[in-house]
Amino acid sequence: MTLELSISAAVVAAIISAAVSWLTTRITIKADAARLQREFQMDIATEAALKAMLTAAGFEKRSFEKLKHHLPGYETDNELRRALIRSGAVAFKRADGTELWGLLERNRGEVFK
């Protein structure tokens, strides 16, 4: 009888331990997801704004200076360039040296010449 109680107690302890472990894992995953969402919120918002500016009717390309004007706050120009690339944009140069950016999906003909 004592052996059966010990085994039953061990099984109950194992079930409780598994449940607590599962609950702790779920809470940790949710907290990490919320933290990552906060950390990447600016990147997500920037990429969405860039994509909107580069998909506007009549604007297949925009100058880097214009994009930078509408999205201030980057310490370096290369940070904004990386955001443009993450958004699906590619760079072009005008004859006068002006740096232009456009979405690859809208400028495939020029990119793959």
Secondary structure, 3 states (H helix, E strand, C coil): CHHHHHHHHHHHHHHHHHHHHHHHHHHHHHHHHHHHHHHHHHHHHHHHHHHHHHHCCCCCCEEHHHHHHHCCCCCCHHHHHHHHHHCCEEEEECCCCCEEEEEHHHCHHHHCC
